[in-house]
Amino acid sequence: MSEKSICQVLIVDDHPLMRRGIRQLLETDDYFSVIGEASSGAEAIGLASRLSPDIILLDLNMKGLSGLDTLNGLRRDGVSARIIVLTVSDARSDIFALIDAGADGYLLKDSDPETLLDAIRHGAVHGAAFSEQVRQYLAQRNDKIRSDDPFLLLTERELDVLQEVARGLSNKQVAATLHISEETVKVHIRNLLRKLNVRSRVAATVLFLNARML
């Protein structure tokens, strides 16, 4: 997303006061435009498909659909928005589950407002947004996994996509082969590049093919 464009945001939280606070924080920066609010996961899925936001700020612990279930539903529907979890939970199990499911960021609600705003902007522009504590947890886990097998970081669907990319298929061809949308393919590729710590699909392919030869 261009630094100069307006970033359209959908806020998902079941607490009205929290939604209002997040909106007010975002409205202090002209870069953001809040185009919708959802009080539940089900409402979020419907609004995301209709409004096509650039960023979805998603609460983790909600009544009805949890943040994780909502995230999975959004990705199943082919929503390509960057999804940043905004929560009070700093539990490693929650962090790992949401990131593995395809969240683009994980921010803690007790962060300083200016720090939080900067992190959301960073996520909008660069594609990742993590509170410092979350970043440390992920780095520790990734270091441990990479020492054994970096592909353990990937979900089953991300591995499916990478395998087809390694065969030389385009995004459109991968989408047809796996019966998913092209936007969903792009989301999976973005996530697997981040998890494997490589910058291009070519680099990911080389890593994948070299691993198969071991």
Secondary structure by P-SEA (a helix, b strand, c coil): ccccbbbbbbbbcccaaaaaaaaaaaacccccccccccccaaaaaaaaaaccccccccccccccccaaaaaaaaaaaccccbbbbbcccccaaaaaaaaaacccbbbbccccaaaaaaaaaaaaaccccccaaaaaaaaaaaaaaaaccccccccaaaaaaaaaaaacccaaaaaaaacccaaaaaaaaaaaaaaaccccaaaaaaaaaaaaac
